[in-house]
Structure formats: C-alpha cells, structure tokens
Amino acid sequence: MKKAFCKLVRSLNDNDKINQPMKTLIAILLWFILLMMCWPVALALIFILPIIWLLLLPFRIVGFTLELVFKLISSILFLPFKLLKVA
C-alpha cells in the first residue's frame, strides 16, 4: 500500500500535462471526502480557493516573466559558444 501511495505522489509531482486529468480527479475525490466529513469546510473551500488563486496570480505572472528573462539572458550569453561549436 505504501509503495502504491509513493508512486502516486511521484506521478503527481511531475509537471507533465499527461497527469493533469489524474490530478483533477484526485482533487475532486478528496473534496467529496471532505464534503462527507466536514461539509462547512468543503463549502468554504469552494469560495476561498478562487480568491486565493486570484491573489497569487500576480506572483505567477512575475515568476513566468523572470523565467523568460533568465532564459533570454542565458541564450544571449551562450550564443557565441554555440556558434563556435557549429563552425
């Protein structure tokens, strides 16, 4: 049982788009379990999570732009080495 759980956690940690439907299914199942055990918390999550997502959205945008800037800088810095390797 523990090996199967570890394998599931490892597969969920991958950032592949292939695992996205599985992540969604597990999230929905966990939400329904929470709904059965403590329905006020589950209903509060429906309203609170979109607000949290909206609050964190600017940080994701900044992170995305910084990642692109660093990729651009590294591409500019490594361009001479790539050109010398081809020649």
MARBA-3410 file (N, C-alpha, C, O; in Angstrom, 1 decimal):
87
0.8,-1.2,0.0,0.0,0.0,0.0,0.9,1.3,0.0,0.6,2.2,-0.7 ~ 1.9,1.2,0.8,2.8,2.4,0.9,3.5,2.7,-0.4,3.7,3.8,-0.8 ~ 3.9,1.6,-1.1,4.6,1.8,-2.4,3.7,2.4,-3.4,4.1,3.2,-4.2 ~ 2.4,1.9,-3.4,1.5,2.5,-4.4,1.2,4.0,-4.1,1.1,4.8,-5.0 ~ 1.2,4.3,-2.8,0.9,5.7,-2.5,2.2,6.6,-2.9,2.0,7.7,-3.4
3.4,6.1,-2.6,4.6,6.8,-3.0,4.6,7.0,-4.5,5.0,8.0,-5.0 ~ 4.2,5.9,-5.3,4.2,6.0,-6.7,3.2,7.1,-7.2,3.5,7.8,-8.2 ~ 2.1,7.1,-6.5,1.1,8.1,-6.9,1.6,9.5,-6.6,1.4,10.4,-7.4 ~ 2.2,9.7,-5.5,2.7,11.0,-5.2,3.8,11.4,-6.1,3.9,12.6,-6.6 ~ 4.7,10.5,-6.5,5.7,10.8,-7.5,5.1,11.2,-8.8,5.6,12.1,-9.5
4.1,10.5,-9.2,3.5,10.8,-10.5,2.8,12.1,-10.5,2.7,12.8,-11.5 ~ 2.2,12.5,-9.3,1.6,13.8,-9.2,2.6,15.0,-9.2,2.2,16.1,-9.5 ~ 3.8,14.7,-8.8,4.8,15.7,-8.7,5.4,16.1,-10.1,6.0,17.2,-10.3 ~ 5.2,15.2,-11.1,5.6,15.6,-12.5,4.8,16.7,-13.0,3.6,16.8,-12.7 ~ 5.4,17.6,-13.8,4.7,18.7,-14.3,4.2,18.4,-15.8,4.0,19.4,-16.5
4.0,17.2,-16.1,3.5,16.9,-17.4,2.1,17.1,-17.5,1.3,17.1,-16.5 ~ 1.6,17.5,-18.7,0.2,17.7,-19.0,-0.6,16.4,-19.0,-1.8,16.4,-18.9 ~ 0.2,15.3,-19.1,-0.5,14.0,-19.2,-1.2,13.7,-17.8,-2.3,13.1,-17.8 ~ -0.6,14.1,-16.7,-1.1,13.8,-15.4,-2.2,14.8,-15.0,-2.7,14.6,-13.9 ~ -2.5,15.8,-15.7,-3.4,16.8,-15.3,-4.8,16.2,-15.0,-5.4,16.5,-14.0
-5.4,15.3,-15.9,-6.7,14.7,-15.6,-6.7,13.9,-14.3,-7.7,13.9,-13.6 ~ -5.6,13.2,-14.0,-5.5,12.4,-12.8,-5.4,13.3,-11.6,-6.0,13.0,-10.5 ~ -4.7,14.5,-11.7,-4.7,15.4,-10.5,-6.1,16.0,-10.3,-6.5,16.1,-9.1 ~ -6.8,16.3,-11.4,-8.1,16.8,-11.2,-9.1,15.8,-10.6,-9.9,16.1,-9.7 ~ -9.0,14.6,-11.0,-9.8,13.5,-10.4,-9.5,13.3,-8.9,-10.5,13.2,-8.2
-8.3,13.3,-8.6,-7.9,13.1,-7.2,-8.4,14.3,-6.3,-8.9,14.1,-5.2 ~ -8.3,15.5,-6.9,-8.7,16.7,-6.2,-10.2,16.6,-5.9,-10.7,17.0,-4.9 ~ -11.0,16.2,-6.9,-12.4,16.1,-6.8,-12.8,15.0,-5.8,-13.7,15.2,-5.0 ~ -12.1,13.9,-5.8,-12.4,12.8,-4.9,-12.1,13.3,-3.4,-12.9,13.0,-2.5 ~ -11.0,14.0,-3.3,-10.6,14.5,-1.9,-11.6,15.5,-1.5,-12.0,15.5,-0.3
-12.1,16.3,-2.4,-13.1,17.3,-2.0,-14.4,16.6,-1.5,-15.0,17.0,-0.6 ~ -14.8,15.6,-2.3,-16.0,14.9,-1.9,-15.9,14.2,-0.5,-16.8,14.1,0.3 ~ -14.7,13.6,-0.3,-14.4,13.0,1.1,-14.5,14.1,2.1,-15.1,13.9,3.2 ~ -14.0,15.3,1.9,-14.1,16.4,2.8,-15.5,16.8,3.0,-15.9,17.2,4.1 ~ -16.3,16.8,1.9,-17.7,17.2,2.0,-18.5,16.2,2.9,-19.3,16.7,3.6
-18.1,15.0,2.8,-18.8,14.0,3.6,-18.4,14.1,5.1,-19.2,13.9,6.0 ~ -17.2,14.5,5.3,-16.7,14.5,6.7,-17.0,15.9,7.4,-17.3,15.9,8.6 ~ -16.8,17.0,6.7,-17.0,18.3,7.2,-17.5,19.2,6.2,-16.7,19.9,5.5 ~ -18.8,19.3,5.9,-19.3,20.0,4.8,-19.1,21.5,4.9,-19.0,22.1,3.9 ~ -19.1,22.1,6.1,-18.9,23.6,6.1,-17.5,24.0,5.5,-17.4,25.0,4.8
-16.5,23.2,5.9,-15.2,23.5,5.4,-15.1,23.3,3.9,-14.5,24.0,3.2 ~ -15.7,22.2,3.4,-15.7,21.9,1.9,-16.4,23.1,1.2,-16.0,23.5,0.1 ~ -17.5,23.5,1.7,-18.2,24.6,1.0,-17.4,26.0,1.1,-17.5,26.8,0.2 ~ -16.7,26.2,2.2,-15.9,27.3,2.4,-14.8,27.3,1.4,-14.4,28.3,0.8 ~ -14.2,26.1,1.1,-13.1,26.0,0.2,-13.6,26.4,-1.3,-12.8,27.0,-2.0
-14.8,26.1,-1.6,-15.3,26.5,-2.9,-15.2,28.0,-3.1,-14.9,28.5,-4.2 ~ -15.5,28.8,-2.1,-15.4,30.2,-2.2,-14.1,30.8,-1.9,-13.7,31.8,-2.5 ~ -13.3,30.2,-1.0,-12.0,30.7,-0.7,-10.9,30.5,-1.7,-10.1,31.3,-2.0 ~ -10.9,29.3,-2.3,-9.8,28.9,-3.2,-9.7,29.8,-4.4,-8.6,30.2,-4.8 ~ -10.8,30.2,-5.1,-10.7,31.1,-6.2,-10.1,32.5,-5.8,-9.4,33.1,-6.5
-10.5,32.9,-4.6,-9.9,34.2,-4.1,-8.4,34.1,-3.9,-7.7,35.0,-4.2 ~ -8.0,33.0,-3.3,-6.6,32.8,-3.1,-5.9,32.7,-4.4,-4.8,33.3,-4.6 ~ -6.5,32.0,-5.4,-5.9,31.9,-6.7,-5.7,33.3,-7.4,-4.7,33.6,-8.0 ~ -6.7,34.1,-7.2,-6.6,35.5,-7.8,-5.5,36.3,-7.1,-4.9,37.1,-7.7 ~ -5.4,36.1,-5.8,-4.4,36.9,-5.0,-2.9,36.4,-5.4,-2.0,37.2,-5.5
-2.8,35.1,-5.8,-1.5,34.6,-6.1,-1.1,34.8,-7.6,0.0,34.5,-8.0 ~ -2.1,35.1,-8.4,-1.9,35.2,-9.8,-0.8,36.2,-10.2,0.0,35.9,-11.1 ~ -0.7,37.4,-9.6,0.4,38.3,-10.0,1.8,37.7,-9.7,2.8,37.9,-10.5 ~ 2.0,36.9,-8.7,3.2,36.3,-8.4,3.6,35.2,-9.4,4.8,35.1,-9.8 ~ 2.6,34.5,-9.9,2.8,33.6,-11.0,3.3,34.3,-12.3,4.1,33.8,-13.0
2.6,35.4,-12.6,3.0,36.2,-13.8,4.4,36.7,-13.7,5.2,36.6,-14.6 ~ 4.8,37.2,-12.5,6.2,37.7,-12.3,7.1,36.6,-12.4,8.2,36.7,-13.0 ~ 6.8,35.4,-11.8,7.7,34.3,-11.9,7.9,33.8,-13.4,9.0,33.5,-13.8 ~ 6.8,33.8,-14.1,6.9,33.4,-15.5,7.8,34.4,-16.3,8.6,34.0,-17.2 ~ 7.6,35.7,-16.1,8.4,36.7,-16.8,9.9,36.6,-16.4,10.7,36.8,-17.3
10.1,36.4,-15.1,11.5,36.3,-14.7,12.2,35.0,-15.3,13.4,35.1,-15.7 ~ 11.4,34.0,-15.4,12.0,32.7,-16.1,12.3,33.0,-17.5,13.4,32.6,-18.0 ~ 11.4,33.7,-18.2,11.7,34.1,-19.6,12.9,35.0,-19.8,13.7,34.8,-20.7 ~ 13.0,36.0,-18.8,14.2,36.9,-18.9,15.5,36.1,-18.7,16.5,36.4,-19.4 ~ 15.5,35.2,-17.7,16.7,34.5,-17.4,17.1,33.5,-18.6,18.2,33.3,-18.9
16.1,32.9,-19.2,16.3,32.1,-20.4,16.9,32.9,-21.6,17.8,32.5,-22.3 ~ 16.4,34.2,-21.7,16.9,35.1,-22.8,18.3,35.4,-22.5,19.1,35.4,-23.4 ~ 18.6,35.8,-21.3,20.0,36.2,-20.9,20.9,35.0,-21.1,22.0,35.2,-21.6 ~ 20.5,33.8,-20.7,21.4,32.7,-20.9,21.6,32.3,-22.3,22.7,31.9,-22.8 ~ 20.6,32.5,-23.2,20.7,32.2,-24.6,21.6,33.2,-25.2,22.4,32.9,-26.1
21.6,34.5,-24.8,22.5,35.5,-25.3,23.9,35.2,-24.9,24.8,35.4,-25.7 ~ 24.1,34.8,-23.7,25.5,34.5,-23.2,26.1,33.3,-23.9,27.3,33.3,-24.1 ~ 25.2,32.3,-24.1,25.8,31.0,-24.7,25.8,31.0,-26.2,26.2,30.1,-26.8 ~ 25.3,32.1,-26.8,25.2,32.1,-28.3,26.6,32.0,-28.9,26.8,31.2,-29.9 ~ 27.6,32.7,-28.5,29.0,32.6,-29.1,29.5,31.2,-29.0,30.2,30.7,-29.9
29.3,30.5,-27.9,29.8,29.1,-27.7,29.0,28.2,-28.7,29.6,27.2,-29.2 ~ 27.7,28.4,-28.9,27.0,27.6,-29.8,27.5,27.8,-31.2,27.6,26.9,-32.0 ~ 27.8,29.0,-31.6,28.3,29.4,-32.9,29.7,28.8,-33.1,30.0,28.3,-34.2 ~ 30.5,28.8,-32.1,31.9,28.2,-32.3,31.8,26.7,-32.4,32.6,26.1,-33.0 ~ 30.9,26.1,-31.7,30.7,24.6,-31.7,30.3,24.2,-33.1,30.7,23.1,-33.6
29.4,24.9,-33.8,28.9,24.6,-35.1,30.0,24.7,-36.1,30.1,23.9,-37.0 ~ 30.8,25.8,-36.0,31.8,26.1,-37.0,33.0,25.1,-37.0,33.9,25.2,-37.8
END
